[in-house]
């Protein structure tokens, strides 16, 4: 969001148009916030948490030939999330964060959803995928509804534009980077308490 202020501003406009400023997004709002959903999809695609796919090994259940390669029955295999999510034929400019790639010209969601592979496949698919998906959506929607994101300045007054760097491993996470995250102008402690109380 710090690198792409147009993204969070568009998302906030979508949230504000639907909800006003008197309540937070809830799961009933999810179908009516396609741009927020596109941000979630792009987040899963852009920097997959498990770039090498699921930790559990898979095995083929039958022999097959794929693109001229013979794959014997019982062969152990892994899939690579990052290769799938950064396929330039499917996702042009794959290194860029572009939520719009998951929207039609009319602003509705496309059928493409990286959640189809981000949480694994087959019998080894992540059993917590629905909880993870709901938690991510809730965190993204609430964060966008309540916070603004901006760069910080260096000693010469110039913006420090963070470059995404990640700590590797089976699961990845971003390195700490300088930024400024602040409540939106209509969010105060009192207003947030009022919103939370009215949301029950």
C-alpha positions in Angstrom: 0.0 0.0 0.0 2.9 2.3 0.7 4.2 1.8 -2.8 0.8 2.0 -4.4 -1.2 4.9 -2.9 -3.7 4.8 -5.8 -4.7 1.2 -4.7 -5.6 2.0 -1.1 -7.3 5.3 -2.2 -9.5 3.5 -4.7 -10.3 0.8 -2.1 -11.2 3.4 0.5 -13.5 5.1 -2.0 -15.2 1.8 -2.7 -15.6 1.0 1.0 -16.8 4.6 1.8 -19.4 4.5 -1.0 -20.9 1.2 0.3 -20.6 1.7 4.1 -20.3 5.4 4.7 -18.0 6.2 7.7 -20.2 4.9 10.5 -19.3 1.2 10.4 -16.6 -1.3 9.5 -16.8 -3.8 6.7 -18.2 -7.2 7.6 -18.5 -10.5 5.7 -21.9 -9.5 4.4 -20.2 -6.7 2.5 -17.6 -8.9 0.8 -19.6 -9.5 -2.5 -20.1 -5.7 -2.8 -16.5 -4.8 -2.5 -14.9 -6.2 -5.7 -11.8 -4.0 -5.6 -11.0 -5.0 -2.0 -11.4 -8.7 -3.2 -9.1 -8.0 -6.1 -6.5 -6.6 -3.6 -6.7 -9.9 -1.6 -6.2 -11.9 -4.8 -3.3 -9.8 -5.9 -1.8 -10.1 -2.4 -1.9 -13.9 -2.7 -0.5 -13.8 -6.2 2.2 -11.2 -5.9 4.2 -12.5 -2.9 3.0 -16.1 -2.1 3.6 -17.0 1.6 4.8 -20.5 0.5 6.6 -19.9 -2.8 7.5 -23.6 -3.2 3.9 -24.6 -2.5 2.7 -26.9 0.2 5.3 -28.5 2.5 3.7 -31.9 2.1 4.9 -34.0 -0.8 2.4 -35.1 -3.5 2.6 -38.2 -5.6 1.1 -39.0 -9.0 -1.8 -41.5 -8.9 -1.3 -42.6 -12.5 1.3 -42.4 -15.2 0.9 -39.4 -17.6 2.7 -37.5 -20.4 2.7 -33.8 -20.0 4.2 -31.6 -22.7 6.3 -34.5 -23.9 7.5 -35.5 -20.4 6.7 -38.9 -19.1 5.6 -38.9 -15.4 5.4 -42.3 -13.9 2.8 -43.4 -11.4 3.9 -42.8 -7.8 6.4 -40.1 -8.6 6.9 -37.6 -5.8 6.4 -34.1 -6.8 6.0 -30.5 -5.5 4.4 -27.5 -7.2 5.8 -24.0 -7.3 3.4 -21.3 -6.2 5.8 -18.5 -7.3 6.2 -19.9 -10.9 2.4 -20.2 -11.2 1.7 -16.7 -9.8 4.5 -15.0 -11.8 3.7 -16.7 -15.2 4.0 -13.7 -17.5 1.6 -15.3 -20.0 -1.1 -15.3 -17.3 0.0 -12.3 -15.3 1.8 -9.6 -17.5 4.1 -7.4 -15.4 4.0 -10.1 -12.7 6.4 -8.3 -10.4 4.1 -5.3 -10.1 1.2 -5.1 -7.7 -1.9 -4.7 -9.9 -5.2 -5.6 -8.3 -7.0 -4.5 -11.5 -5.8 -7.7 -13.2 -8.6 -9.5 -11.4 -11.4 -7.2 -12.6 -13.3 -7.0 -15.8 -13.7 -3.8 -17.7 -17.1 -3.4 -16.0 -15.4 -3.7 -12.5 -16.6 -7.2 -11.7 -14.3 -9.9 -10.5 -12.9 -12.3 -13.1 -12.9 -16.1 -12.6 -9.2 -16.1 -11.9 -8.5 -16.6 -8.2 -5.0 -17.4 -6.9 -6.6 -19.0 -3.8 -7.2 -22.0 -6.1 -3.5 -22.8 -5.9 -2.2 -20.7 -3.0 -3.4 -23.1 -0.4 -2.4 -26.3 -2.2 -4.2 -29.1 -4.1 -5.9 -32.4 -3.8 -5.9 -34.4 -0.5 -3.0 -32.2 0.8 -4.8 -28.9 0.4 -4.6 -26.7 3.5 -7.4 -27.6 5.9 -7.4 -24.0 7.3 -7.7 -22.3 3.9 -11.3 -21.0 4.5 -10.2 -19.5 7.9 -7.1 -18.0 6.3 -9.1 -16.5 3.4 -11.6 -15.0 5.8 -9.0 -13.7 8.1 -7.0 -12.1 5.3 -10.1 -10.5 3.8 -11.2 -9.1 7.2 -7.7 -7.8 8.0 -7.4 -6.1 4.5 -10.9 -4.6 4.5 -10.6 -3.3 8.1 -7.1 -1.9 7.6 -8.2 -0.1 4.4 -11.3 1.3 6.1 -9.5 2.8 9.0 -5.9 3.6 8.0 -3.9 5.7 5.6 -0.4 4.6 4.3 2.5 6.9 3.3 6.2 7.0 3.0 8.5 8.6 5.5 11.1 11.2 4.7 14.9 11.0 5.0 17.0 13.6 6.6 16.9 15.7 3.4 13.1 15.7 3.3 12.9 13.2 0.4 10.4 10.3 0.4 12.0 6.9 1.2 10.4 4.5 -1.2 10.6 1.0 0.3 11.7 -1.8 -2.0 10.0 -5.1 -1.1 12.5 -7.5 0.4 11.5 -10.8 1.9 12.9 -13.2 4.5 13.1 -16.6 2.7 12.3 -20.1 3.9 9.4 -22.5 3.6 7.2 -19.5 4.5 8.2 -15.9 3.6 7.5 -12.6 5.2 8.6 -9.1 4.4 11.6 -7.5 6.1 10.9 -4.4 8.2 10.7 -1.2 6.1 10.1 2.4 6.9 6.6 3.7 6.4 3.9 5.8 8.1 0.6 4.3 8.9 -2.0 6.6 10.5 -5.7 6.7 11.3 -7.9 8.1 8.5 -9.2 11.6 9.2 -12.6 10.4 10.4 -11.1 7.8 12.7 -10.5 8.8 16.3 -10.5 6.7 19.5 -14.0 7.8 20.3 -15.3 7.2 16.7 -13.7 3.8 16.6 -15.2 2.9 20.0 -18.6 4.1 18.7 -18.3 2.1 15.4 -17.2 -1.0 17.3 -20.1 -0.6 19.8 -22.6 -0.2 16.9 -21.2 -3.3 15.1 -22.0 -5.3 18.2 
